[in-house]
Amino acid sequence: DGALILVPEAGSLFRGGTSWTVLTADGGINGGFRSTSILSSSPTLTFQSTQAGGVLSVSTYRSTPYTAFALGERTMGLAQLLTSAAGDATGEMAEMLAGLDFSSEAEISYAMESLSAESYGAFSQSALEGGRALTAAQRAGLRSGGVAPGRTYIGDLNQGGGTSNALKNVGDSTGLAADEAPGSAGSPELTVFLEPFGMHANQGSSGDRVGYDAMTWGLAAGFLYHPTESWTLGIAPGFFSQSLQEDGPGDGEGSVVEWSIAALIGYHTDDLYLDGMARLGFDSFRSNKDLVLPGMPRTADARWNGTNLTFAVGGGYDFHAGGFTFGPVGSLAWSNLHEDSFEEKDAGLLGQHIRARNSQSLNTELGARITRTFESEYGDITPELRMVWNAEWLDGGRSITSSFIGYAGGEYSAQLADQRYHSGLLDAGLTWAVTDRFSIVARSSVELFRPDHDSLSGSLRLQYTF
C-alpha cells in the first residue's frame, strides 16, 4: 500500500558472501516490495538486495580489504591479518571489526595505526641511541681531560656522544712535564671519574614510522688503572633513564632504563692513541598507549626487559703547529639490543602478544678535531672543536612479530623503517685543569643533516688522578 518499512542492519560482524532473509510479506503485509535501498554506508562492505515476490533478502560482500587503508608498511601486515580475521573472528575481535566496517576510511587507518606493534620500534631505536650516549660517557674516562698529556681518546658521538678531549700540552703551553704526568713511571696509577649527561632527541613522523620525542639523562663513573705509561685499563658502571612521548594516534608514552657495566682498555704513544671497550647493559621498558577503536576504546599497557651488548674501538693521531693540536679521529661501535617477548595488559582480548626480537647497530664516525691550551692563574683552559661524519650501516630490515590474544588465526609482522642514515656531528668541549690531578670537562654536541631527526646533548665530567 505504499508504506515505507525501515529494517536496521545487524549489530554484528558481517561475513563475506552471507545472505539472509530480511522480511517476508506475512502478518498483514500485502503484495510485493516495490523497491529497496541500502541506507548504511561502509567503506569495506557491499550490500545487495534481492526481491522475490513477498520476500526480501540481502547479501553482503567484502568488496574492499583493510589493506586498502594501511599506512604503508607500518600497518600493512596488521591489515592483512584483520582482513583474514573477518572470516572467522569471534567475541571482542569480531566486535572490533564490526566497528571498523561502519567507520570512515580515515578512522580505519587511524585505528590500525594505534593497534600496530610498529610503535614499539620507537623504544628500540631510542634505547640504542641512549646506549650510544652512555657508551660515550663510559669511554670518556680514557681521555686525559688535560691532566695526563698524551692519554687521549675519540668517543662515540652519535645521539649525544662525547667530545674528544684528547689534550696534549705542546708548543708554548706549559701543562705538566712528561715525568710529572699521572700514570707515568713512579707516579700515582689510579684515576676516577664521574660524568652526568643529558640528551634531547626528536624524530619526525612519516608514512613508514612513528615519530617521538625523547629526553635522556644518565650517569657514568669509572676507575682507571695505568700499569705502564702507555697502557690504561678500566671498569665503568653507568645507567641512563629515558622518557618517551610518541607522535601517533594512541598518544603513546613510556620509558627506558638501562644499567650497564663496561670494561675499558687504552693505548697511546706520543701522538697515536687507540682504545676499546666491551659493555653489557640490562634494560627495562614501559609503554602505555590508547587504542583508538570505534565504539570500544581501550588502553594497552606493557612492561618488558632486554639486554644491550656493545663493542667499540676508536683512535686518532695528533699533529702540532703554532700551539695547536689537531688531527684525524675515528670510531666504530657495534651493538645488539635484545628485547624479551611480552603481552599488552588492560586491553582485554584485543591486547597483543609481542614476540622477542633483536635490533643491531653498526655505527661509524670519521672526522677531525682541533684544540689549544691557554694558561691562567686558575689552571690551564683547553677548548676543543670536533667535526665528524657519522653513519649507521645496519637496521635496514627490522620487523616486530605480533598476534592478538583473542584471535588464534595467525600473526603479523610490522615492518620498521630503515634506520640507516648519514649525518654530521658538531661537538665543542672545554677542559679546565684545576690542579695537576683534578680536571673538569664540559661539552655539548649537536646532530646535523639527519633527515627528520635531530638531537642535542651535553655533559660534565669530574676526573681525579691519585
C-alpha positions as CSV (number, residue, x, y, z in Angstrom):
1,D,0.0,0.0,0.0
2,G,3.0,2.3,-0.4
3,A,4.2,2.3,3.2
4,L,7.9,2.6,3.9
5,I,9.5,-0.1,6.1
6,L,12.9,0.5,7.7
7,V,15.0,-2.5,8.6
8,P,18.1,-1.8,10.7
9,E,21.3,-3.7,9.9
10,A,22.5,-6.4,12.2
11,G,24.8,-5.2,15.0
12,S,27.5,-7.8,14.5
13,L,30.3,-8.7,12.1
14,F,29.1,-9.3,8.5
15,R,30.8,-12.3,6.9
16,G,31.6,-12.1,3.2
17,G,29.1,-13.9,1.0
18,T,26.5,-14.2,3.7
19,S,22.8,-14.0,2.6
20,W,19.7,-13.7,4.8
21,T,16.0,-13.0,4.7
22,V,15.2,-9.6,6.0
23,L,11.4,-9.5,5.7
24,T,8.5,-11.6,4.3
25,A,5.1,-10.3,3.2
26,D,3.3,-12.1,6.0
27,G,1.4,-10.9,9.0
28,G,-0.8,-8.3,7.3
29,I,1.6,-7.0,4.7
30,N,0.0,-7.4,1.3
31,G,1.7,-7.5,-2.1
32,G,5.4,-7.5,-3.0
33,F,8.1,-4.9,-2.4
34,R,8.3,-2.1,-5.0
35,S,11.9,-1.2,-4.4
36,T,14.7,-1.4,-1.8
37,S,17.6,0.9,-0.9
38,I,20.6,0.4,1.3
39,L,21.0,3.3,3.7
40,S,24.0,2.1,5.6
41,S,27.4,3.2,4.3
42,S,30.5,1.1,4.6
43,P,34.0,1.5,3.0
44,T,34.6,-2.2,3.3
45,L,31.2,-3.9,2.6
46,T,28.8,-4.0,-0.3
47,F,25.1,-4.9,0.3
48,Q,22.9,-6.3,-2.4
49,S,19.1,-6.8,-2.0
50,T,17.0,-9.4,-3.8
51,Q,13.2,-9.3,-4.2
52,A,11.2,-12.4,-4.9
53,G,7.5,-11.9,-4.5
54,G,6.9,-11.1,-0.9
55,V,10.4,-12.0,0.3
56,L,13.3,-9.5,0.6
57,S,16.8,-11.0,1.0
58,V,20.1,-9.2,1.4
59,S,23.6,-10.5,0.6
60,T,26.8,-8.9,1.8
61,Y,30.2,-8.9,0.1
62,R,33.6,-7.7,1.4
63,S,34.4,-5.5,-1.5
64,T,37.4,-3.7,0.0
65,P,40.0,-5.3,2.2
66,Y,41.5,-3.4,5.2
67,T,44.8,-3.3,3.3
68,A,43.4,-0.5,1.2
69,F,43.6,1.7,4.3
70,A,47.0,0.7,5.5
71,L,49.6,3.4,6.1
72,G,52.4,1.8,4.1
73,E,54.5,-0.9,5.8
74,R,53.7,0.5,9.2
75,T,50.3,-1.3,9.2
76,M,50.2,-3.5,6.1
77,G,50.9,-6.7,8.0
78,L,48.2,-5.9,10.6
79,A,45.7,-5.0,7.8
80,Q,46.3,-8.4,6.1
81,L,45.6,-10.2,9.4
82,L,42.4,-8.2,10.0
83,T,41.2,-9.0,6.5
84,S,41.8,-12.7,7.1
85,A,40.1,-12.5,10.6
86,A,36.9,-11.0,9.1
87,G,36.0,-14.6,8.0
88,D,36.2,-16.3,11.4
89,A,36.7,-13.8,14.2
90,T,34.5,-14.1,17.3
91,G,34.0,-12.2,20.5
92,E,35.8,-8.9,21.0
93,M,37.8,-9.3,17.8
94,A,34.5,-9.6,15.8
95,E,33.1,-6.6,17.7
96,M,36.1,-4.5,16.8
97,L,35.9,-5.5,13.1
98,A,32.2,-4.7,13.0
99,G,33.0,-1.2,14.3
100,L,35.7,-0.7,11.6
101,D,33.3,-1.8,8.9
102,F,31.0,1.2,9.6
103,S,33.7,3.8,10.2
104,S,35.2,6.2,7.8
105,E,38.3,5.4,5.8
106,A,40.3,7.8,7.9
107,E,39.0,6.2,11.1
108,I,40.0,2.7,9.9
109,S,43.6,3.9,9.2
110,Y,43.7,5.7,12.5
111,A,42.6,2.6,14.4
112,M,45.0,0.3,12.7
113,E,47.9,2.8,13.4
114,S,47.0,2.7,17.1
115,L,46.9,-1.1,17.1
116,S,50.1,-1.7,15.2
117,A,53.1,-3.1,17.1
118,E,55.2,-0.9,14.9
119,S,55.0,1.8,17.6
120,Y,57.3,-0.4,19.8
121,G,60.1,0.2,17.3
122,A,60.5,3.7,18.7
123,F,61.5,2.2,22.0
124,S,64.1,0.1,20.3
125,Q,65.6,3.0,18.4
126,S,65.6,5.3,21.4
127,A,67.2,2.6,23.6
128,L,70.0,2.2,21.0
129,E,70.6,5.9,21.0
130,G,70.6,6.1,24.8
131,G,73.1,3.2,24.8
132,R,75.4,5.1,22.5
133,A,75.3,8.2,24.7
134,L,76.1,6.0,27.8
135,T,78.9,4.3,25.9
136,A,80.4,7.7,25.1
137,A,80.2,8.7,28.8
138,Q,81.8,5.4,30.0
139,R,84.6,5.6,27.4
140,A,85.2,9.2,28.3
141,G,87.3,8.1,31.2
142,L,90.1,7.1,28.9
143,R,90.5,10.7,27.9
144,S,93.0,12.7,29.9
145,G,90.9,15.9,30.2
146,G,94.2,17.8,30.2
147,V,95.6,16.0,33.2
148,A,97.7,13.4,31.6
149,P,99.3,14.6,28.4
150,G,99.1,12.1,25.6
151,R,96.4,9.9,27.2
152,T,93.8,10.6,24.5
153,Y,90.5,9.3,23.2
154,I,88.0,9.5,20.4
155,G,84.5,8.7,21.6
156,D,81.2,7.6,20.1
157,L,79.4,10.9,19.4
158,N,76.1,9.6,17.9
159,Q,73.0,10.8,19.7
160,G,74.7,12.8,22.4
161,G,78.1,11.3,22.1
162,G,81.2,12.8,23.6
163,T,83.8,15.4,22.8
164,S,87.3,14.1,22.2
165,N,89.1,15.8,25.0
166,A,92.4,14.4,23.7
167,L,94.5,17.2,25.0
168,K,98.2,17.3,24.7
169,N,100.2,20.2,26.2
170,V,102.6,21.2,23.5
171,G,104.1,24.3,21.9
172,D,104.1,27.3,24.2
173,S,101.6,25.9,26.7
174,T,103.1,24.8,30.0
175,G,101.0,22.0,31.4
176,L,102.7,19.1,33.1
177,A,106.1,17.8,32.2
178,A,106.2,14.2,30.9
179,D,107.8,12.9,34.1
180,E,105.1,14.6,36.2
181,A,102.1,13.2,34.4
182,P,99.9,11.0,36.5
183,G,100.3,7.5,35.1
184,S,104.0,7.9,34.3
185,A,106.7,5.8,35.9
186,G,106.9,6.5,39.6
187,S,103.7,8.4,39.7
188,P,100.2,7.5,41.0
189,E,98.4,4.8,39.0
190,L,94.7,5.2,39.7
191,T,92.2,7.7,38.1
192,V,88.5,8.0,39.0
193,F,85.8,10.0,37.1
194,L,82.2,10.8,37.3
195,E,80.2,12.1,34.3
196,P,76.5,13.1,34.3
197,F,75.0,13.6,30.8
198,G,71.7,14.6,29.2
199,M,70.2,14.4,25.7
200,H,67.1,15.5,23.8
201,A,66.2,13.7,20.6
202,N,63.2,14.2,18.3
203,Q,62.1,12.1,15.3
204,G,59.5,13.3,12.9
205,S,56.6,11.1,12.0
206,S,56.2,9.7,8.4
207,G,54.3,7.1,6.5
208,D,56.7,4.4,7.5
209,R,57.5,5.2,11.1
210,V,56.0,6.8,14.2
211,G,57.6,10.0,15.5
212,Y,58.7,10.5,19.0
213,D,60.3,12.9,21.4
214,A,62.8,11.5,24.0
215,M,64.5,13.1,27.0
216,T,67.5,11.2,28.3
217,W,69.7,11.7,31.4
218,G,72.3,9.4,32.9
219,L,75.4,9.0,34.9
220,A,78.7,7.1,34.3
221,A,81.5,6.5,36.7
222,G,84.8,4.8,36.3
223,F,88.1,3.5,37.8
224,L,91.2,3.5,35.6
225,Y,94.4,1.7,36.3
226,H,97.7,2.7,34.5
227,P,100.0,-0.4,34.6
228,T,102.5,1.4,32.3
229,E,102.9,4.9,30.9
230,S,101.3,3.8,27.6
231,W,98.5,1.4,28.8
232,T,95.3,2.1,30.6
233,L,92.8,-0.5,31.9
234,G,89.4,0.4,33.5
235,I,85.9,-0.5,34.5
236,A,83.0,1.9,34.2
237,P,79.4,1.3,35.6
238,G,76.6,3.5,34.4
239,F,72.9,4.0,33.8
240,F,70.5,6.1,31.8
241,S,66.8,6.8,32.0
242,Q,64.6,8.0,29.1
243,S,61.1,9.4,28.9
244,L,59.5,8.8,25.5
245,Q,56.4,10.5,24.0
246,E,55.2,9.2,20.7
247,D,53.6,11.3,18.0
248,G,50.8,9.0,17.0
249,P,47.0,8.4,17.3
250,G,47.4,6.5,20.6
251,D,49.3,9.2,22.4
252,G,51.8,6.6,23.4
253,E,54.3,7.3,26.1
254,G,56.8,5.3,28.1
255,S,60.3,4.9,29.4
256,V,63.5,3.1,29.0
257,V,66.0,2.5,31.9
258,E,69.4,0.8,31.4
259,W,72.0,-0.2,33.9
260,S,75.4,-1.3,32.5
261,I,79.0,-2.2,33.1
262,A,81.9,-1.6,30.7
263,A,85.4,-2.9,30.5
264,L,87.9,-0.4,29.0
265,I,91.4,-0.5,27.5
266,G,93.5,2.3,26.1
267,Y,97.0,2.6,24.5
268,H,98.9,5.7,23.4
269,T,102.3,6.8,22.2
270,D,103.4,10.4,21.9
271,D,100.8,11.2,19.2
272,L,98.9,7.9,18.4
273,Y,96.0,6.9,20.6
274,L,93.8,3.8,20.5
275,D,91.1,2.5,22.8
276,G,88.4,-0.2,23.0
277,M,85.6,-1.3,25.2
278,A,83.0,-4.0,25.8
279,R,79.7,-3.1,27.5
280,L,76.7,-5.1,28.8
281,G,73.5,-3.3,29.6
282,F,70.3,-4.5,31.3
283,D,67.2,-2.7,30.1
284,S,63.6,-2.3,31.3
285,F,60.9,-0.9,29.1
286,R,57.5,0.6,29.9
287,S,54.8,1.6,27.4
288,N,51.2,2.9,27.6
289,K,49.1,3.8,24.6
290,D,45.4,4.3,23.8
291,L,43.8,2.0,21.2
292,V,41.5,4.3,19.2
293,L,38.8,1.8,18.2
294,P,35.3,2.9,17.1
295,G,32.9,2.4,19.9
296,M,35.2,0.4,22.1
297,P,38.3,2.5,23.2
298,R,40.9,0.6,25.1
299,T,44.3,1.2,26.7
300,A,47.3,-1.1,26.2
301,D,49.9,-1.2,28.9
302,A,53.2,-3.1,28.5
303,R,56.3,-4.0,30.5
304,W,59.3,-5.9,29.2
305,N,63.0,-6.4,29.6
306,G,66.1,-6.6,27.4
307,T,69.9,-6.6,27.2
308,N,72.2,-4.4,25.2
309,L,75.7,-5.7,24.2
310,T,78.2,-3.2,22.7
311,F,81.8,-3.5,21.4
312,A,83.6,-0.3,20.4
313,V,87.0,0.8,19.2
314,G,88.4,4.2,18.4
315,G,91.6,6.1,17.8
316,G,93.3,9.1,16.3
317,Y,96.6,10.9,15.6
318,D,97.8,14.3,16.8
319,F,99.8,16.9,14.8
320,H,101.1,20.1,16.4
321,A,101.7,23.5,14.9
322,G,101.8,27.0,16.4
323,G,100.5,25.9,19.8
324,F,97.5,24.0,18.2
325,T,96.9,20.3,18.4
326,F,94.9,18.8,15.5
327,G,94.4,15.6,13.6
328,P,92.0,12.8,12.4
329,V,89.7,10.8,14.7
330,G,87.6,7.8,14.1
331,S,85.4,5.3,15.9
332,L,83.4,2.1,15.2
333,A,80.7,0.6,17.5
334,W,78.5,-2.5,17.1
335,S,75.5,-3.1,19.4
336,N,72.9,-5.8,19.7
337,L,69.7,-4.9,21.6
338,H,67.7,-8.0,22.6
339,E,64.1,-7.4,23.8
340,D,62.1,-10.2,25.5
341,S,58.6,-11.2,24.5
342,F,55.7,-9.6,26.3
343,E,51.9,-9.2,26.4
344,E,49.9,-6.0,26.4
345,K,47.7,-5.6,29.5
346,D,44.4,-3.8,30.2
347,A,43.2,-4.2,26.6
348,G,41.3,-7.4,27.1
349,L,41.3,-9.9,24.2
350,L,42.4,-7.1,21.9
351,G,45.8,-7.0,23.6
352,Q,48.7,-8.4,21.7
353,H,51.5,-10.8,22.3
354,I,54.8,-9.3,21.0
355,R,57.5,-11.8,20.1
356,A,61.1,-11.4,21.3
357,R,63.3,-9.6,18.8
358,N,66.9,-8.3,18.2
359,S,68.0,-4.9,16.8
360,Q,71.5,-4.4,15.7
361,S,73.5,-1.3,15.0
362,L,76.9,-0.7,13.3
363,N,77.8,3.0,13.8
364,T,80.9,4.7,12.5
365,E,82.5,8.2,12.8
366,L,85.2,9.8,10.9
367,G,86.3,13.4,11.3
368,A,88.9,15.8,12.7
369,R,89.5,17.8,15.9
370,I,91.5,20.9,16.8
371,T,92.4,22.1,20.3
372,R,94.7,24.6,22.1
373,T,95.6,25.1,25.7
374,F,95.7,28.5,27.4
375,E,97.4,29.3,30.7
376,S,95.7,31.1,33.5
377,E,96.3,31.7,37.2
378,Y,93.4,29.4,37.9
379,G,94.7,26.5,35.8
380,D,95.1,25.6,32.2
381,I,91.9,26.1,30.0
382,T,91.6,24.0,26.8
383,P,88.8,24.5,24.3
384,E,88.2,21.9,21.6
385,L,86.2,21.7,18.4
386,R,85.4,18.5,16.6
387,M,83.5,17.8,13.3
388,V,82.5,14.3,12.5
389,W,80.7,12.4,9.7
390,N,78.5,9.8,11.3
391,A,76.9,6.8,9.6
392,E,74.6,4.0,10.7
393,W,75.0,0.9,8.4
394,L,72.5,-1.6,9.8
395,D,68.9,-1.8,10.9
396,G,67.7,-2.0,7.3
397,G,65.1,-4.8,7.6
398,R,63.8,-5.0,11.1
399,S,60.3,-6.1,12.0
400,I,58.1,-6.9,15.0
401,T,56.0,-10.0,15.0
402,S,52.8,-9.9,17.0
403,S,49.4,-11.7,17.4
404,F,46.1,-10.9,19.2
405,I,45.4,-12.6,22.5
406,G,41.8,-13.1,21.5
407,Y,42.4,-14.5,18.0
408,A,44.2,-17.7,17.3
409,G,44.0,-17.4,13.5
410,G,47.5,-16.1,12.9
411,E,50.1,-13.4,13.5
412,Y,51.5,-10.5,11.5
413,S,54.8,-8.7,11.1
414,A,55.1,-4.9,11.4
415,Q,57.9,-3.7,9.2
416,L,60.0,-1.0,10.7
417,A,61.5,1.9,8.8
418,D,65.1,1.7,7.5
419,Q,67.3,3.2,10.2
420,R,70.4,3.6,8.1
421,Y,71.5,7.2,7.8
422,H,74.3,9.7,7.3
423,S,74.7,12.8,9.4
424,G,77.1,15.4,10.7
425,L,78.1,15.9,14.3
426,L,79.5,19.1,15.7
427,D,81.0,18.9,19.1
428,A,82.5,21.5,21.4
429,G,84.3,20.9,24.7
430,L,86.1,22.9,27.3
431,T,88.6,21.4,29.8
432,W,89.7,23.1,33.0
433,A,92.8,21.6,34.6
434,V,92.2,22.9,38.1
435,T,95.3,21.2,39.5
436,D,97.8,18.6,38.2
437,R,95.4,15.9,39.5
438,F,91.9,17.3,39.1
439,S,90.1,18.4,36.0
440,I,86.6,19.4,34.9
441,V,85.4,18.8,31.3
442,A,82.2,20.3,29.9
443,R,80.9,19.5,26.4
444,S,78.0,19.9,24.1
445,S,77.1,18.1,20.8
446,V,74.5,18.8,18.1
447,E,73.4,16.5,15.3
448,L,73.1,18.0,11.8
449,F,71.7,16.9,8.4
450,R,70.0,13.8,9.6
451,P,66.6,13.5,7.8
452,D,63.6,14.1,10.1
453,H,65.8,13.6,13.2
454,D,67.8,15.9,15.5
455,S,69.4,15.7,18.8
456,L,71.3,17.9,21.3
457,S,73.3,16.7,24.2
458,G,75.6,17.9,27.0
459,S,77.7,16.5,29.8
460,L,80.0,17.5,32.6
461,R,82.9,15.3,33.7
462,L,84.9,15.4,37.0
463,Q,88.2,13.5,37.0
464,Y,90.8,12.9,39.7
465,T,94.1,11.1,39.5
466,F,95.7,9.7,42.7
